[in-house]
Amino acid sequence: MKRFFLITVCCLSLWFSLDFPIVSHAALRGAPEGKTKVQVGDKAPLDTADLKEAHDDGKIILLMFGNPDHCRYCEKVWFNITDIASQYKKGVVAIVKKHRAAEFWGPEPEDAALGKRYGVIGEPWLFLIDKQGIVRHIFIGFAGRTEIETELKKVLERNGL
């Protein structure tokens, strides 16, 4: 009986520590935390070649910070935004920046620098940037297709697309 009780207590303790963490888990995938340095209404830093090209082409940018290869939330958001962007090919582009180290490799230096510039902690983060380079919406954590497309349509209307 004593052994059963000890095993039960150990299992409950493990379950409780996993489901009710006491510490911050910003380092875990799917757990963005805090407030970014770049806010809605700010001019978005477009420091990388792909972002500059998209902006120069007059595209609305869906910029995601995350790692779809190692984060299930990032993967779902990435599939949502690439699917949405494919419907608006002429006016919208989806770009992902892997700003943090994954299991066996680190991020590209320019992606890590961009992540610091945006001030993102954890992932995924999704920034909706209009044709003028202004951040119009920020999604924190998992974002569903419907909510992304709703905000995108507002930006498309504002930009006459």
KOLTIKOL-470573 format. One record per residue: x, y, z of N, C-alpha, C, O in turn. Coordinates in nm, 4 decimals. Last residue first. Example, Ala and Ser with C-alpha at 12.3 -4.5 7.8 and 13.67 -1.06 7.14 Angstrom:
- nu, nv, nw, cau, cav, caw, cu, cv, cw, ou, ov, ow
- 1.2850, -0.2250, 0.7080, 1.3670, -0.1060, 0.7140, 1.2900, 0.0030, 0.7870, 1.3409, 0.1138, 0.8039
- 1.3190, -0.5690, 0.7800, 1.2300, -0.4500, 0.7800, 1.3200, -0.3300, 0.7800, 1.4236, -0.3319, 0.8465
This chain:
- nu, nv, nw, cau, cav, caw, cu, cv, cw, ou, ov, ow
- -0.6214, 4.6785, -5.2378, -0.5993, 4.5521, -5.3100, -0.7201, 4.4603, -5.2969, -0.7197, 4.3497, -5.3510
- -0.5959, 4.9146, -5.0892, -0.6612, 4.9150, -5.2199, -0.6373, 4.7910, -5.3020, -0.6335, 4.7980, -5.4249
- -0.5082, 4.9097, -4.8345, -0.4073, 4.9280, -4.9365, -0.4649, 4.9217, -5.0785, -0.3901, 4.9234, -5.1762
- -0.7353, 4.8520, -4.6910, -0.6674, 4.9792, -4.6662, -0.5674, 5.0128, -4.7757, -0.5444, 5.1298, -4.8061
- -0.7776, 4.5890, -4.7863, -0.8744, 4.6959, -4.8162, -0.8107, 4.8336, -4.7998, -0.8292, 4.9215, -4.8840
- -0.5551, 4.4599, -4.6742, -0.5736, 4.4624, -4.8195, -0.6689, 4.5744, -4.8596, -0.6434, 4.6465, -4.9562
- -0.6147, 4.4899, -4.4044, -0.4959, 4.5558, -4.4589, -0.5057, 4.5655, -4.6113, -0.4690, 4.6672, -4.6701
- -0.8431, 4.3304, -4.3874, -0.8485, 4.4714, -4.3454, -0.7325, 4.5498, -4.4058, -0.7502, 4.6622, -4.4526
- -0.7380, 4.0845, -4.4661, -0.8378, 4.1501, -4.5512, -0.8524, 4.2979, -4.5149, -0.8721, 4.3815, -4.6032
- -0.5758, 4.0245, -4.2448, -0.5153, 4.0497, -4.3753, -0.6120, 4.1238, -4.4673, -0.5718, 4.2158, -4.5385
- -0.7655, 3.9716, -4.0484, -0.6777, 4.0890, -4.0338, -0.6122, 4.1253, -4.1671, -0.5952, 4.2432, -4.1982
- -0.8794, 3.7384, -4.1634, -0.9628, 3.8536, -4.1277, -0.8784, 3.9799, -4.1179, -0.9153, 4.0837, -4.1727
- -0.6609, 3.5640, -4.1807, -0.7213, 3.6144, -4.3031, -0.8113, 3.7359, -4.2770, -0.8183, 3.8264, -4.3601
- -0.6163, 3.5156, -3.9080, -0.5113, 3.5758, -3.9910, -0.5738, 3.6391, -4.1143, -0.5438, 3.7535, -4.1485
- -0.8568, 3.3955, -3.8308, -0.8174, 3.5226, -3.7697, -0.7061, 3.5921, -3.8485, -0.7026, 3.7150, -3.8546
- -0.8539, 3.1651, -3.9985, -0.9620, 3.2632, -4.0062, -0.9202, 3.3978, -3.9480, -0.9450, 3.5022, -4.0083
- -0.6207, 3.0212, -3.9167, -0.6358, 3.0724, -4.0531, -0.7398, 3.1832, -4.0615, -0.7156, 3.2854, -4.1257
- -0.4948, 3.1086, -3.5916, -0.5745, 3.0296, -3.6848, -0.5909, 3.0998, -3.8189, -0.5763, 3.2215, -3.8305
- -0.1922, 3.1181, -3.4325, -0.2931, 3.2007, -3.4982, -0.3639, 3.1150, -3.6011, -0.3000, 3.0555, -3.6879
- -0.0058, 3.0707, -3.1379, -0.0802, 3.0097, -3.2486, -0.1851, 3.1072, -3.3014, -0.2573, 3.1704, -3.2244
- 0.1744, 3.3710, -3.0554, 0.1438, 3.2292, -3.0399, 0.0676, 3.1766, -3.1597, 0.0759, 3.2317, -3.2694
- 0.0329, 3.6659, -3.1496, 0.1226, 3.6085, -3.0493, 0.0827, 3.4635, -3.0274, -0.0297, 3.4354, -2.9858
- 0.0305, 3.8792, -3.4200, -0.0287, 3.7588, -3.3637, 0.0747, 3.6965, -3.2705, 0.1901, 3.6769, -3.3085
- -0.0159, 4.2129, -3.4869, 0.0805, 4.1156, -3.4347, 0.0019, 4.0000, -3.3732, -0.0822, 4.0203, -3.2857
- -0.0703, 4.4426, -3.7536, -0.1235, 4.3475, -3.6559, -0.0108, 4.2538, -3.6131, 0.0775, 4.2200, -3.6920
- 0.0737, 4.6310, -3.8942, -0.0700, 4.6526, -3.8762, -0.1339, 4.5566, -3.7770, -0.2402, 4.5858, -3.7221
- 0.3679, 4.8003, -3.9356, 0.3102, 4.6828, -3.8707, 0.1632, 4.7131, -3.8401, 0.1322, 4.8087, -3.7691
- 0.4487, 4.9377, -4.2518, 0.3977, 4.9616, -4.1170, 0.3363, 4.8325, -4.0625, 0.2624, 4.7636, -4.1327
- 0.5211, 4.9394, -4.5171, 0.6189, 4.8903, -4.4206, 0.5777, 4.9138, -4.2760, 0.6622, 4.9104, -4.1865
- 0.3340, 4.9938, -4.7011, 0.4172, 5.1066, -4.6599, 0.5236, 5.0656, -4.5570, 0.6056, 5.1474, -4.5154
- 0.1940, 4.7570, -4.7203, 0.2803, 4.7972, -4.8328, 0.3729, 4.9132, -4.7975, 0.4788, 4.9287, -4.8582
- 0.2084, 4.6152, -4.3793, 0.1439, 4.6648, -4.5011, 0.2453, 4.7097, -4.6061, 0.3662, 4.7019, -4.5846
- 0.2524, 4.3182, -4.2037, 0.3159, 4.4445, -4.2435, 0.2563, 4.4902, -4.3757, 0.2535, 4.4145, -4.4728
- 0.2013, 4.1299, -3.9343, 0.1333, 4.1658, -4.0589, 0.1781, 4.3071, -4.0938, 0.1464, 4.4030, -4.0234
- 0.3894, 3.8920, -3.7717, 0.3715, 4.0348, -3.7942, 0.3086, 4.0546, -3.9313, 0.3572, 4.0023, -4.0315
- 0.3811, 3.6421, -3.5383, 0.3454, 3.6740, -3.6761, 0.3147, 3.8229, -3.6856, 0.2260, 3.8738, -3.6171
- 0.5655, 3.4091, -3.3539, 0.5189, 3.5479, -3.3630, 0.4895, 3.5731, -3.5098, 0.5653, 3.5298, -3.5965
- 0.5513, 3.0899, -3.1852, 0.5649, 3.1761, -3.3022, 0.5112, 3.3177, -3.2775, 0.4248, 3.3407, -3.1928
- 0.8187, 3.1565, -2.9498, 0.7624, 3.1509, -3.0846, 0.6328, 3.0719, -3.0849, 0.6078, 2.9942, -2.9927
- 1.0557, 3.3503, -2.7542, 0.9704, 3.2346, -2.7786, 0.9178, 3.2391, -2.9210, 0.9665, 3.3165, -3.0034
- 1.0547, 3.6898, -2.8117, 1.1000, 3.5860, -2.7187, 1.0027, 3.4696, -2.7335, 0.8813, 3.4883, -2.7261
- 1.1546, 3.9589, -3.0158, 1.0677, 3.8430, -2.9964, 1.1343, 3.7417, -2.9037, 1.2532, 3.7123, -2.9156
- 1.2584, 4.2051, -3.1022, 1.2398, 4.1787, -2.9599, 1.1481, 4.0619, -2.9308, 1.0726, 4.0639, -2.8335
- 1.3364, 4.2922, -3.3460, 1.1928, 4.2897, -3.3208, 1.1626, 4.2643, -3.1727, 1.0546, 4.2979, -3.1241
- 1.6100, 4.2558, -3.3043, 1.5599, 4.3891, -3.3392, 1.4092, 4.3991, -3.3145, 1.3602, 4.5019, -3.2678
- 1.6217, 3.9828, -3.2652, 1.6578, 4.0734, -3.1551, 1.6035, 4.2131, -3.1812, 1.5565, 4.2803, -3.0894
- 1.5477, 3.8987, -3.5221, 1.4669, 3.8598, -3.4063, 1.4949, 3.9485, -3.2862, 1.4029, 3.9856, -3.2133
- 1.7641, 3.9993, -3.6662, 1.6310, 4.0539, -3.6902, 1.5379, 4.0201, -3.5734, 1.4583, 4.1039, -3.5311
- 1.9679, 3.8354, -3.5695, 1.9763, 3.9802, -3.5481, 1.8389, 4.0449, -3.5669, 1.8018, 4.1351, -3.4918
- 1.8778, 3.5890, -3.6660, 1.8920, 3.6093, -3.5213, 1.8959, 3.7586, -3.4887, 1.8345, 3.8029, -3.3917
- 1.8958, 3.6407, -3.9392, 1.7652, 3.6106, -3.8798, 1.7678, 3.6308, -3.7286, 1.6727, 3.6829, -3.6703
- 2.1704, 3.6768, -3.9750, 2.0808, 3.7895, -4.0042, 1.9404, 3.7661, -3.9462, 1.8732, 3.8620, -3.9082
- 2.2716, 3.4187, -3.8998, 2.3041, 3.5394, -3.8221, 2.2094, 3.6566, -3.8487, 2.1719, 3.7281, -3.7557
- 2.0381, 3.1548, -3.8867, 2.1224, 3.2389, -3.9710, 2.1503, 3.3672, -3.8927, 2.0608, 3.4189, -3.8259
- 2.0480, 2.9580, -3.5810, 1.9813, 3.0386, -3.6827, 2.0834, 3.1089, -3.7719, 2.2007, 3.1206, -3.7363
- 2.2073, 2.6330, -3.5438, 2.1700, 2.7665, -3.5013, 2.1017, 2.8427, -3.6134, 2.0981, 2.7968, -3.7275
- 2.1146, 2.2896, -3.5065, 2.1748, 2.3998, -3.5799, 2.1228, 2.5329, -3.5278, 2.0118, 2.5437, -3.4758
- 1.9790, 2.0919, -3.3728, 2.1181, 2.0675, -3.4087, 2.1856, 2.1826, -3.4815, 2.3037, 2.1728, -3.5149
- 1.7261, 2.2064, -3.2780, 1.7960, 2.0972, -3.2113, 1.9448, 2.0878, -3.2451, 2.0279, 2.0768, -3.1549
- 1.7654, 2.5613, -3.3326, 1.6842, 2.4396, -3.3300, 1.7710, 2.3291, -3.2709, 1.8791, 2.3568, -3.2189
- 1.7981, 2.8936, -3.2157, 1.8594, 2.7646, -3.2460, 1.7550, 2.6538, -3.2399, 1.6677, 2.6532, -3.1531
- 1.5972, 3.1498, -3.3703, 1.6540, 3.0800, -3.2541, 1.7121, 2.9459, -3.2980, 1.6785, 2.8932, -3.4040
- 1.4793, 3.2500, -3.5955, 1.5655, 3.3397, -3.5188, 1.6330, 3.2749, -3.3987, 1.7162, 3.3372, -3.3327
- 1.3832, 3.1963, -3.8846, 1.4185, 3.1037, -3.7765, 1.5245, 3.1743, -3.6922, 1.6444, 3.1592, -3.7156
- 1.1318, 3.3543, -4.0430, 1.2669, 3.3768, -3.9905, 1.2865, 3.2849, -3.8715, 1.2160, 3.2944, -3.7710
- 0.9343, 3.3407, -4.3364, 0.9636, 3.2884, -4.2029, 1.1092, 3.3184, -4.1687, 1.1978, 3.3093, -4.2537
- 0.6897, 3.5096, -4.5198, 0.8338, 3.4930, -4.4946, 0.8515, 3.4429, -4.3515, 0.7917, 3.4958, -4.2578
- 0.4582, 3.5474, -4.7758, 0.4831, 3.4887, -4.6441, 0.6330, 3.4632, -4.6306, 0.6952, 3.4032, -4.7182
- 0.3054, 3.8196, -4.9444, 0.4147, 3.7229, -4.9376, 0.4297, 3.6759, -4.7922, 0.4157, 3.7544, -4.6985
- 0.0592, 3.9595, -5.1611, 0.0979, 3.9116, -5.0280, 0.2131, 3.8121, -5.0387, 0.2176, 3.7306, -5.1308
- -0.0312, 4.0283, -5.4178, -0.0172, 4.1326, -5.3173, 0.0401, 4.0911, -5.1838, 0.0677, 4.1768, -5.0998
- -0.0374, 3.8113, -5.5907, 0.0127, 3.9388, -5.6406, 0.0407, 4.0391, -5.5301, 0.1266, 4.1259, -5.5457
- -0.1478, 3.5949, -5.4361, -0.0111, 3.5925, -5.4903, 0.0433, 3.7295, -5.5284, 0.1593, 3.7597, -5.5005
- -0.3442, 3.5139, -5.2524, -0.3265, 3.6558, -5.2825, -0.1876, 3.6786, -5.3417, -0.1175, 3.7715, -5.3016
- -0.3247, 3.2464, -5.2094, -0.4505, 3.2963, -5.2647, -0.4410, 3.4423, -5.3074, -0.5205, 3.4889, -5.3889
- -0.0817, 3.2197, -5.0869, -0.0958, 3.1644, -5.2220, -0.2251, 3.2099, -5.2885, -0.2341, 3.2116, -5.4113
- -0.1327, 3.3234, -4.8344, -0.0521, 3.4028, -4.9282, -0.0667, 3.3510, -5.0713, -0.0643, 3.4293, -5.1662
- -0.2734, 3.1038, -4.7222, -0.3402, 3.2328, -4.7435, -0.2648, 3.3145, -4.8481, -0.3258, 3.3690, -4.9401
- -0.0664, 2.9142, -4.7140, -0.1899, 2.8857, -4.7869, -0.2643, 3.0158, -4.8188, -0.3123, 3.0343, -4.9306
- 0.1142, 3.0404, -4.5504, 0.1545, 3.0090, -4.6887, 0.0315, 2.9780, -4.7742, 0.0270, 3.0120, -4.8925
- -0.0340, 3.0605, -4.3126, 0.0027, 3.1824, -4.3862, 0.0498, 3.1529, -4.5283, 0.0268, 3.2338, -4.6181
- -0.0803, 2.7873, -4.2414, -0.1907, 2.8830, -4.2571, -0.1488, 3.0019, -4.3433, -0.2201, 3.0396, -4.4363
- 0.1796, 2.6859, -4.2218, 0.0881, 2.6312, -4.3224, -0.0278, 2.7273, -4.3472, -0.0690, 2.7465, -4.4615
- 0.2639, 2.8476, -4.0019, 0.3314, 2.8570, -4.1323, 0.2425, 2.8020, -4.2436, 0.2308, 2.8643, -4.3491
- 0.0955, 2.7555, -3.8004, 0.0862, 2.8951, -3.8428, 0.1484, 2.9106, -3.9811, 0.0928, 2.9784, -4.0674
- 0.1891, 2.4892, -3.7860, 0.0495, 2.5170, -3.8195, 0.0316, 2.6609, -3.8679, -0.0394, 2.6853, -3.9655
- 0.4596, 2.5304, -3.7149, 0.4250, 2.4567, -3.8368, 0.2818, 2.4891, -3.8799, 0.2566, 2.5137, -3.9978
- 0.4334, 2.6543, -3.4696, 0.4941, 2.7266, -3.5811, 0.4562, 2.6611, -3.7134, 0.4248, 2.7290, -3.8112
- 0.3289, 2.4401, -3.3282, 0.2492, 2.5625, -3.3412, 0.3009, 2.6454, -3.4584, 0.2229, 2.6998, -3.5365
- 0.5370, 2.2556, -3.3402, 0.4095, 2.2223, -3.4044, 0.3204, 2.3448, -3.4204, 0.2439, 2.3529, -3.5165
- 0.8609, 2.3007, -3.4250, 0.7573, 2.3557, -3.3376, 0.6225, 2.3332, -3.4038, 0.5967, 2.3862, -3.5119
- 1.0522, 2.2345, -3.6093, 1.0669, 2.1817, -3.4733, 0.9596, 2.2296, -3.3765, 0.9676, 2.2012, -3.2571
- 0.9987, 2.3510, -3.8545, 1.0567, 2.2158, -3.8531, 1.0569, 2.1529, -3.7144, 1.0614, 2.0305, -3.7026
- 0.9145, 2.6125, -3.8154, 0.8151, 2.5111, -3.8521, 0.8679, 2.3677, -3.8505, 0.7893, 2.2731, -3.8455
- 1.0015, 2.8295, -3.5969, 1.0709, 2.7210, -3.6629, 0.9724, 2.6090, -3.6944, 0.9490, 2.5210, -3.6116
- 0.9718, 3.1912, -3.6088, 0.9444, 3.0592, -3.5553, 1.0232, 2.9543, -3.6311, 1.1025, 2.9869, -3.7194
- 0.8183, 3.4718, -3.7070, 0.9374, 3.4285, -3.6353, 0.9010, 3.2962, -3.5703, 0.8105, 3.2895, -3.4871
- 0.6771, 3.5739, -4.0117, 0.6686, 3.4852, -3.8963, 0.8066, 3.4597, -3.8387, 0.9009, 3.4297, -3.9120
- 0.5157, 3.8163, -4.1831, 0.6482, 3.7804, -4.1314, 0.6331, 3.6994, -4.0045, 0.5834, 3.7483, -3.9031
- 0.3574, 3.8846, -4.4498, 0.3247, 3.8038, -4.3326, 0.4581, 3.7489, -4.2830, 0.5077, 3.6483, -4.3337
- 0.3372, 4.1880, -4.6201, 0.4252, 4.0819, -4.5693, 0.3636, 4.0156, -4.4468, 0.3228, 4.0830, -4.3522
- 0.2312, 4.3057, -4.9274, 0.1979, 4.2968, -4.7857, 0.2726, 4.1746, -4.7342, 0.2710, 4.0693, -4.7979
- 0.4539, 4.4489, -5.1698, 0.3779, 4.3370, -5.1135, 0.3417, 4.3635, -4.9672, 0.4124, 4.4337, -4.8949
- 0.6133, 4.6118, -5.3325, 0.4818, 4.6589, -5.2892, 0.3936, 4.5506, -5.2305, 0.2711, 4.5587, -5.2401
- 0.8690, 4.5471, -5.3869, 0.7693, 4.4988, -5.4831, 0.6264, 4.5405, -5.4448, 0.5308, 4.5086, -5.5155
- 0.9934, 4.6390, -5.1579, 1.0163, 4.7120, -5.2836, 0.9165, 4.6721, -5.3917, 0.8827, 4.7530, -5.4782
- 0.9100, 4.4322, -4.9848, 0.8645, 4.5699, -4.9637, 0.8801, 4.6522, -5.0917, 0.7895, 4.7267, -5.1292
- 1.0481, 4.2155, -5.0946, 0.9020, 4.2114, -5.0847, 0.8452, 4.3524, -5.0682, 0.7447, 4.3873, -5.1302
- 1.3134, 4.3088, -5.0630, 1.2595, 4.2801, -5.1962, 1.1065, 4.2803, -5.1946, 1.0431, 4.3383, -5.2827
- 1.3337, 4.3242, -4.7835, 1.3519, 4.4447, -4.8653, 1.2903, 4.4254, -5.0037, 1.2231, 4.5147, -5.0554
- 1.3001, 4.0527, -4.7199, 1.2028, 4.1518, -4.6723, 1.2115, 4.2806, -4.7538, 1.1093, 4.3393, -4.7891
- 1.5249, 3.9406, -4.8422, 1.3916, 3.8970, -4.8826, 1.2827, 3.9945, -4.8373, 1.1847, 4.0161, -4.9086
- 1.7401, 4.0738, -4.7089, 1.7194, 4.0892, -4.8538, 1.5782, 4.0510, -4.8966, 1.5176, 4.1204, -4.9782
- 1.6497, 4.2318, -4.3961, 1.7043, 4.1210, -4.4751, 1.6657, 4.1383, -4.6223, 1.5703, 4.2089, -4.6548
- 1.5265, 4.4434, -4.2594, 1.6716, 4.4409, -4.2718, 1.7287, 4.3308, -4.3602, 1.8463, 4.3366, -4.3960
- 1.2988, 4.6100, -4.1908, 1.3019, 4.5195, -4.3064, 1.4477, 4.5033, -4.3479, 1.4874, 4.5440, -4.4571
- 1.1206, 4.6945, -3.9130, 1.2570, 4.6754, -3.9624, 1.2553, 4.5706, -4.0741, 1.2148, 4.4564, -4.0525
- 0.8236, 4.8805, -3.9671, 0.8846, 4.7490, -3.9468, 1.0297, 4.7489, -3.9931, 1.0592, 4.7985, -4.1018
- 0.7083, 5.1480, -3.7887, 0.7749, 5.1110, -3.9138, 0.8490, 4.9800, -3.8862, 0.9278, 4.9712, -3.7920
- 0.4195, 5.0841, -3.5814, 0.5620, 5.1146, -3.6019, 0.6049, 5.0802, -3.7436, 0.5457, 4.9947, -3.8095
- 0.1662, 4.9842, -3.5643, 0.1799, 5.1253, -3.6003, 0.3240, 5.1680, -3.6234, 0.3490, 5.2752, -3.6784
- 0.2402, 4.7576, -3.3109, 0.1456, 4.7949, -3.4155, 0.1562, 4.9457, -3.4374, 0.1553, 5.0241, -3.3425
- 0.5978, 4.7504, -3.2352, 0.4560, 4.7465, -3.2017, 0.3693, 4.7824, -3.3228, 0.4194, 4.8315, -3.4240
- 0.8961, 4.6032, -3.1476, 0.8218, 4.6596, -3.2602, 0.6731, 4.6405, -3.2300, 0.6280, 4.5292, -3.2027
- 0.9620, 4.4675, -2.9202, 1.0130, 4.6033, -2.9356, 0.9378, 4.6768, -3.0458, 0.9182, 4.7981, -3.0383
- 0.6915, 4.2783, -2.7670, 0.7973, 4.2994, -2.8652, 0.8434, 4.4443, -2.8651, 0.7732, 4.5329, -2.8163
- 0.6451, 4.1446, -2.4471, 0.6031, 4.2441, -2.5447, 0.7199, 4.2692, -2.6392, 0.8345, 4.2801, -2.5954
- 0.6082, 3.8014, -2.3371, 0.6433, 3.9417, -2.3257, 0.5860, 4.0285, -2.4356, 0.4924, 3.9911, -2.5063
- 0.6500, 3.5080, -2.5346, 0.6381, 3.5742, -2.4055, 0.6737, 3.7216, -2.4168, 0.7590, 3.7605, -2.4965
- 0.5403, 3.2029, -2.6887, 0.5939, 3.3385, -2.6955, 0.5669, 3.4109, -2.5644, 0.4722, 3.3786, -2.4926
- 0.5580, 2.8992, -2.7147, 0.5348, 2.9765, -2.5934, 0.5968, 3.1157, -2.6041, 0.6953, 3.1443, -2.5361
- 0.6307, 2.7332, -2.9183, 0.4885, 2.7558, -2.8986, 0.4570, 2.8367, -2.7746, 0.3414, 2.8429, -2.7328
- 0.9109, 2.5905, -2.7602, 0.8405, 2.6215, -2.8835, 0.6924, 2.6396, -2.8520, 0.6367, 2.5686, -2.7683
- 1.0557, 2.7407, -2.4709, 0.9869, 2.6303, -2.5358, 0.9188, 2.6775, -2.6627, 0.8742, 2.7919, -2.6712
- 1.1452, 2.9707, -2.3597, 1.2404, 2.8970, -2.4423, 1.1741, 2.7794, -2.5140, 1.2312, 2.7246, -2.6082
- 0.9455, 3.0542, -2.1976, 0.9632, 3.1255, -2.3243, 1.0590, 3.0520, -2.4157, 1.0541, 3.0697, -2.5374
- 0.8463, 2.9596, -1.9575, 0.8806, 2.8640, -2.0620, 0.8946, 2.9318, -2.1971, 0.8597, 2.8738, -2.2999
- 0.9167, 3.0429, -1.6218, 0.8844, 3.0872, -1.7574, 0.9285, 2.9815, -1.8572, 1.0350, 2.9215, -1.8429
- 0.8001, 2.8208, -1.3577, 0.8980, 2.9053, -1.4246, 0.8492, 2.9451, -1.5632, 0.7531, 2.8886, -1.6153
- 0.6000, 2.6556, -1.2888, 0.6236, 2.7708, -1.2024, 0.7180, 2.8682, -1.2705, 0.7143, 2.9879, -1.2416
- 0.3479, 2.4807, -1.4711, 0.4859, 2.5218, -1.4494, 0.4951, 2.6476, -1.3633, 0.4074, 2.7339, -1.3666
- 0.1431, 2.2607, -1.4737, 0.1353, 2.3870, -1.4014, 0.2757, 2.4374, -1.3693, 0.3174, 2.4367, -1.2535
- 0.2075, 2.0315, -1.6157, 0.0880, 2.1067, -1.6527, 0.0778, 2.2432, -1.5861, 0.0102, 2.3321, -1.6378
- 0.4446, 1.9401, -1.4997, 0.4370, 1.9583, -1.6444, 0.3189, 2.0454, -1.6852, 0.3293, 2.1245, -1.7790
- 0.3876, 1.9248, -1.2297, 0.4985, 2.0104, -1.2730, 0.4970, 2.0344, -1.4230, 0.5433, 2.1386, -1.4691
- 0.1768, 1.7402, -1.2315, 0.1523, 1.8770, -1.1870, 0.2636, 1.9692, -1.2357, 0.2359, 2.0811, -1.2790
- 0.3084, 1.5051, -1.3167, 0.1992, 1.5620, -1.3961, 0.1780, 1.7086, -1.3596, 0.1628, 1.7926, -1.4484
- 0.4881, 1.4735, -1.1016, 0.5383, 1.4917, -1.2373, 0.4317, 1.5556, -1.3250, 0.4603, 1.6495, -1.3993
- 0.3036, 1.4374, -0.8944, 0.4001, 1.5473, -0.8890, 0.4555, 1.5773, -1.0271, 0.4683, 1.6936, -1.0653
- 0.1739, 1.2042, -0.9760, 0.0980, 1.3290, -0.9652, 0.1913, 1.4495, -0.9622, 0.1606, 1.5530, -1.0215
- 0.3892, 1.0250, -0.9570, 0.3236, 1.0484, -1.0865, 0.2451, 1.1789, -1.0850, 0.2491, 1.2554, -1.1814
- 0.4427, 1.0398, -0.6795, 0.5460, 1.0745, -0.7776, 0.4832, 1.1064, -0.9136, 0.5207, 1.2046, -0.9777
- 0.1990, 0.9463, -0.5752, 0.2454, 1.0816, -0.5432, 0.3511, 1.1273, -0.6444, 0.3481, 1.2418, -0.6895
- 0.1990, 0.6833, -0.6779, 0.0918, 0.7774, -0.7124, 0.1359, 0.9210, -0.6889, 0.1128, 1.0078, -0.7730
- 0.4232, 0.5789, -0.5489, 0.4185, 0.5842, -0.6956, 0.3128, 0.6848, -0.7404, 0.3369, 0.7632, -0.8323
- 0.3368, 0.5986, -0.2825, 0.4564, 0.6693, -0.3286, 0.4587, 0.6840, -0.4807, 0.4925, 0.7900, -0.5333
- 0.1116, 0.4255, -0.2852, 0.0968, 0.5665, -0.2493, 0.2157, 0.6476, -0.3002, 0.1963, 0.7555, -0.3561
- 0.2332, 0.1826, -0.3457, 0.1318, 0.2370, -0.4356, 0.1156, 0.3874, -0.4105, 0.1070, 0.4661, -0.5048
- 0.3904, 0.1539, -0.1118, 0.4546, 0.1645, -0.2429, 0.3579, 0.2263, -0.3452, 0.3976, 0.3132, -0.4228
- 0.1933, 0.1217, 0.0824, 0.2839, 0.2359, 0.0895, 0.3510, 0.2605, -0.0455, 0.3662, 0.3750, -0.0879
- 0.0833, -0.1191, 0.0000, 0.0000, 0.0000, 0.0000, 0.0876, 0.1252, 0.0000, 0.0607, 0.2216, -0.0718
